[in-house]
Amino acid sequence: LEALATALAAPAADCVVEVDGGISLTRPAVHFRPVVHAFNWRETFAGKPVRDRPAGAFDIRIAEGQSLRGSVSAEAAEGGAVRVAYAFESDSDLEVDARCVSAELAATAIGGGTWTADDKSGAVPRDIQRDKIHLFTGTVKHFRIEGPAGGGFALDLAFDEPTWILLQDSRKWGGEAFTLRIAPPGDN
């Protein structure tokens, strides 16, 4: 069993645990979802609800005989934060590119803002990045994204143990968002 736990600092935000294993926050408006990338990054599989297990349980079916079971829970934490815990398990070795919790962050909300990863920081570009799409990739205990001044977007992630994060400009593939991926400790 591998687990991913984080405190999402979203003061006075509502948090909804979705039936597919996703988490939706209201402030900032962010939807996290469990995903598996496989087959040389050509396919992405998301959580599906399961009826015979408790609330927050989900399955990600990858191929015949290969699936990942998971669960998510959320509870209030100090300072108006939300503490979220994901757990993933499988009965077989999975040949996948990545297991993660992923969120699409609107370029209109964070473009022109900043990111901070422990003691590193950088700018979130307004213009589409076609060559250097990975703004940050690394293992951290704290990650923060802020939109431009006055925009109101701020997301803090604090982890119990060093956790792999990727912040990527995904707009070159036709979308209007940055992708944030969080992998379970030990994965990347």
C-alpha positions as a LaTeX table, in Angstrom:
\begin{tabular}{lrrr}
\hline
Residue & $x$ (\AA) & $y$ (\AA) & $z$ (\AA) \\
\hline
Leu1 & 0.00 & 0.00 & 0.00 \\
Glu2 & 1.42 & 3.36 & $-0.98$ \\
Ala3 & $-0.09$ & 6.54 & 0.31 \\
Leu4 & $-0.05$ & 10.18 & $-0.59$ \\
Ala5 & $-1.07$ & 12.69 & 2.05 \\
Thr6 & $-1.21$ & 16.42 & 1.80 \\
Ala7 & $-2.73$ & 19.39 & 3.53 \\
Leu8 & $-4.32$ & 21.71 & 1.02 \\
Ala9 & $-4.31$ & 25.17 & 2.51 \\
Ala10 & $-7.51$ & 26.66 & 1.27 \\
Pro11 & $-8.88$ & 28.89 & 4.03 \\
Ala12 & $-12.64$ & 28.71 & 4.31 \\
Ala13 & $-12.82$ & 26.54 & 1.19 \\
Asp14 & $-15.37$ & 23.84 & 0.71 \\
Cys15 & $-13.98$ & 20.42 & $-0.18$ \\
Val16 & $-15.98$ & 17.69 & $-1.90$ \\
Val17 & $-14.82$ & 14.08 & $-2.24$ \\
Glu18 & $-16.05$ & 12.97 & $-5.67$ \\
Val19 & $-17.30$ & 9.46 & $-6.46$ \\
Asp20 & $-14.44$ & 8.92 & $-8.95$ \\
Gly21 & $-11.78$ & 9.53 & $-6.26$ \\
Gly22 & $-11.40$ & 13.19 & $-7.12$ \\
Ile23 & $-11.28$ & 16.12 & $-4.72$ \\
Ser24 & $-12.86$ & 19.46 & $-5.59$ \\
Leu25 & $-11.98$ & 22.65 & $-3.74$ \\
Thr26 & $-13.95$ & 25.89 & $-4.03$ \\
Arg27 & $-11.22$ & 28.41 & $-3.10$ \\
Pro28 & $-9.18$ & 28.15 & $-5.13$ \\
Ala29 & $-11.36$ & 26.30 & $-7.64$ \\
Val30 & $-9.29$ & 23.16 & $-8.26$ \\
His31 & $-10.25$ & 19.58 & $-9.07$ \\
Phe32 & $-7.69$ & 16.87 & $-8.26$ \\
Arg33 & $-8.20$ & 13.40 & $-9.70$ \\
Pro34 & $-6.31$ & 10.12 & $-9.46$ \\
Val35 & $-4.85$ & 9.06 & $-12.82$ \\
Val36 & $-2.51$ & 6.51 & $-14.35$ \\
His37 & $-0.50$ & 7.28 & $-17.49$ \\
Ala38 & 0.46 & 4.18 & $-19.50$ \\
Phe39 & 1.63 & 2.79 & $-22.82$ \\
Asn40 & 4.46 & 5.29 & $-23.36$ \\
Trp41 & 2.25 & 8.23 & $-22.26$ \\
Arg42 & $-0.31$ & 7.51 & $-25.00$ \\
Glu43 & $-3.19$ & 6.75 & $-22.63$ \\
Thr44 & $-4.50$ & 8.19 & $-19.40$ \\
Phe45 & $-6.85$ & 6.28 & $-17.12$ \\
Ala46 & $-8.89$ & 7.96 & $-14.39$ \\
Gly47 & $-10.62$ & 6.69 & $-11.28$ \\
Lys48 & $-14.05$ & 5.08 & $-11.58$ \\
Pro49 & $-16.49$ & 4.74 & $-8.68$ \\
Val50 & $-17.04$ & 1.33 & $-7.08$ \\
Arg51 & $-20.31$ & 0.34 & $-5.46$ \\
Asp52 & $-19.24$ & $-2.45$ & $-3.15$ \\
Arg53 & $-16.65$ & $-0.44$ & $-1.18$ \\
Pro54 & $-16.91$ & 2.55 & 1.17 \\
Ala55 & $-17.25$ & 6.17 & 0.08 \\
Gly56 & $-14.05$ & 7.52 & $-1.43$ \\
Ala57 & $-13.09$ & 4.17 & $-2.99$ \\
Phe58 & $-12.21$ & 4.04 & $-6.68$ \\
Asp59 & $-10.65$ & 1.72 & $-9.26$ \\
Ile60 & $-8.43$ & 2.56 & $-12.22$ \\
Arg61 & $-8.53$ & $-0.21$ & $-14.83$ \\
Ile62 & $-5.47$ & $-0.10$ & $-17.06$ \\
Ala63 & $-5.60$ & $-3.31$ & $-19.11$ \\
Glu64 & $-7.02$ & $-6.80$ & $-18.80$ \\
Gly65 & $-5.98$ & $-8.09$ & $-15.39$ \\
Gln66 & $-4.31$ & $-4.82$ & $-14.42$ \\
Ser67 & $-6.07$ & $-2.40$ & $-12.14$ \\
Leu68 & $-5.21$ & $-0.07$ & $-9.34$ \\
Arg69 & $-7.51$ & 0.20 & $-6.32$ \\
Gly70 & $-7.55$ & 3.37 & $-4.36$ \\
Ser71 & $-9.26$ & 5.46 & $-1.76$ \\
Val72 & $-9.35$ & 9.10 & $-0.81$ \\
Ser73 & $-10.38$ & 10.85 & 2.37 \\
Ala74 & $-10.55$ & 14.50 & 3.36 \\
Glu75 & $-10.95$ & 16.22 & 6.71 \\
Ala76 & $-10.68$ & 19.71 & 8.13 \\
Ala77 & $-7.23$ & 20.73 & 9.39 \\
Glu78 & $-5.78$ & 23.68 & 11.29 \\
Gly79 & $-6.06$ & 27.16 & 9.84 \\
Gly80 & $-8.95$ & 26.29 & 7.52 \\
Ala81 & $-6.84$ & 23.81 & 5.53 \\
Val82 & $-8.07$ & 20.49 & 4.24 \\
Arg83 & $-6.08$ & 17.32 & 4.93 \\
Val84 & $-6.35$ & 14.88 & 2.04 \\
Ala85 & $-5.03$ & 11.31 & 1.96 \\
Tyr86 & $-4.87$ & 9.04 & $-1.09$ \\
Ala87 & $-3.99$ & 5.35 & $-0.93$ \\
Phe88 & $-3.21$ & 3.15 & $-3.95$ \\
Glu89 & $-2.73$ & $-0.63$ & $-4.10$ \\
Ser90 & $-2.58$ & $-3.42$ & $-6.66$ \\
Asp91 & $-2.28$ & $-7.19$ & $-6.54$ \\
Ser92 & 0.12 & $-7.24$ & $-9.49$ \\
Asp93 & 3.10 & $-5.28$ & $-10.77$ \\
Leu94 & 1.82 & $-2.50$ & $-12.97$ \\
Glu95 & 3.78 & $-1.47$ & $-16.04$ \\
Val96 & 2.79 & 2.19 & $-16.17$ \\
Asp97 & 4.49 & 5.51 & $-16.86$ \\
Ala98 & 3.06 & 7.30 & $-13.82$ \\
Arg99 & 0.56 & 6.96 & $-10.99$ \\
Cys100 & $-0.46$ & 10.32 & $-9.64$ \\
Val101 & $-3.05$ & 12.77 & $-8.48$ \\
Ser102 & $-3.44$ & 15.41 & $-11.16$ \\
Ala103 & $-5.06$ & 18.83 & $-11.48$ \\
Glu104 & $-5.47$ & 21.19 & $-14.41$ \\
Leu105 & $-4.83$ & 24.79 & $-13.31$ \\
Ala106 & $-6.34$ & 27.44 & $-15.59$ \\
Ala107 & $-3.76$ & 29.63 & $-17.32$ \\
Thr108 & $-6.05$ & 32.60 & $-16.72$ \\
Ala109 & $-5.79$ & 31.97 & $-12.94$ \\
Ile110 & $-2.03$ & 31.33 & $-12.56$ \\
Gly111 & $-0.34$ & 32.77 & $-15.69$ \\
Gly112 & 1.85 & 35.67 & $-14.58$ \\
Gly113 & 2.01 & 34.29 & $-11.05$ \\
Thr114 & 4.70 & 32.40 & $-9.16$ \\
Trp115 & 5.46 & 28.95 & $-7.79$ \\
Thr116 & 7.57 & 28.00 & $-4.77$ \\
Ala117 & 8.92 & 24.50 & $-4.11$ \\
Asp118 & 10.70 & 24.35 & $-0.74$ \\
Asp119 & 13.65 & 26.73 & $-1.32$ \\
Lys120 & 13.21 & 27.06 & $-5.12$ \\
Ser121 & 10.88 & 29.42 & $-6.92$ \\
Gly122 & 10.00 & 30.65 & $-10.36$ \\
Ala123 & 7.52 & 32.46 & $-12.55$ \\
Val124 & 4.44 & 30.98 & $-14.17$ \\
Pro125 & 4.57 & 32.33 & $-17.75$ \\
Arg126 & 1.68 & 34.04 & $-19.46$ \\
Asp127 & 2.94 & 32.93 & $-22.89$ \\
Ile128 & 2.78 & 29.28 & $-23.97$ \\
Gln129 & 6.01 & 27.39 & $-23.35$ \\
Arg130 & 6.75 & 25.11 & $-26.30$ \\
Asp131 & 10.29 & 24.00 & $-25.47$ \\
Lys132 & 10.71 & 24.18 & $-21.69$ \\
Ile133 & 7.29 & 22.89 & $-20.62$ \\
His134 & 8.33 & 21.63 & $-17.16$ \\
Leu135 & 8.32 & 24.66 & $-14.88$ \\
Phe136 & 9.22 & 22.49 & $-11.91$ \\
Thr137 & 9.87 & 18.82 & $-11.32$ \\
Gly138 & 11.28 & 17.50 & $-8.07$ \\
Thr139 & 10.70 & 16.09 & $-4.62$ \\
Val140 & 9.46 & 18.56 & $-2.01$ \\
Lys141 & 7.68 & 18.88 & 1.33 \\
His142 & 5.99 & 22.19 & 0.43 \\
Phe143 & 4.69 & 23.56 & $-2.86$ \\
Arg144 & 2.79 & 26.81 & $-3.45$ \\
Ile145 & 1.28 & 28.36 & $-6.56$ \\
Glu146 & 0.01 & 31.94 & $-6.60$ \\
Gly147 & $-1.73$ & 33.71 & $-9.43$ \\
Pro148 & $-0.80$ & 37.27 & $-10.37$ \\
Ala149 & $-1.26$ & 39.99 & $-7.74$ \\
Gly150 & $-4.92$ & 40.70 & $-7.09$ \\
Gly151 & $-6.05$ & 37.54 & $-8.90$ \\
Gly152 & $-6.96$ & 35.67 & $-5.73$ \\
Phe153 & $-5.54$ & 32.25 & $-6.68$ \\
Ala154 & $-3.29$ & 30.63 & $-4.06$ \\
Leu155 & $-2.79$ & 26.93 & $-3.48$ \\
Asp156 & $-0.50$ & 25.55 & $-0.75$ \\
Leu157 & 0.47 & 21.89 & $-0.62$ \\
Ala158 & 2.28 & 20.55 & 2.45 \\
Phe159 & 3.35 & 16.90 & 2.54 \\
Asp160 & 4.13 & 14.61 & 5.46 \\
Glu161 & 7.15 & 13.24 & 3.61 \\
Pro162 & 9.10 & 14.33 & 0.52 \\
Thr163 & 6.76 & 13.97 & $-2.46$ \\
Trp164 & 7.35 & 14.26 & $-6.20$ \\
Ile165 & 5.67 & 17.21 & $-7.94$ \\
Leu166 & 5.50 & 18.25 & $-11.59$ \\
Leu167 & 4.21 & 21.63 & $-12.76$ \\
Gln168 & 3.92 & 21.59 & $-16.54$ \\
Asp169 & 2.72 & 24.05 & $-19.18$ \\
Ser170 & 0.30 & 21.81 & $-21.10$ \\
Arg171 & $-1.03$ & 24.50 & $-23.43$ \\
Lys172 & 1.11 & 23.44 & $-26.38$ \\
Trp173 & $-1.22$ & 20.45 & $-26.82$ \\
Gly174 & $-4.23$ & 22.72 & $-27.33$ \\
Gly175 & $-5.53$ & 23.23 & $-23.80$ \\
Glu176 & $-5.69$ & 26.36 & $-21.69$ \\
Ala177 & $-4.14$ & 24.98 & $-18.52$ \\
Phe178 & $-1.05$ & 24.03 & $-16.59$ \\
Thr179 & $-0.89$ & 20.48 & $-15.22$ \\
Leu180 & 0.06 & 19.76 & $-11.62$ \\
Arg181 & 0.97 & 16.12 & $-10.91$ \\
Ile182 & 1.63 & 14.70 & $-7.45$ \\
Ala183 & 3.09 & 11.19 & $-7.25$ \\
Pro184 & 3.01 & 8.89 & $-4.22$ \\
Pro185 & 6.24 & 8.94 & $-2.19$ \\
Gly186 & 8.72 & 6.60 & $-3.86$ \\
Asp187 & 7.24 & 7.15 & $-7.35$ \\
Asn188 & 8.27 & 9.71 & $-9.92$ \\
\hline
\end{tabular}
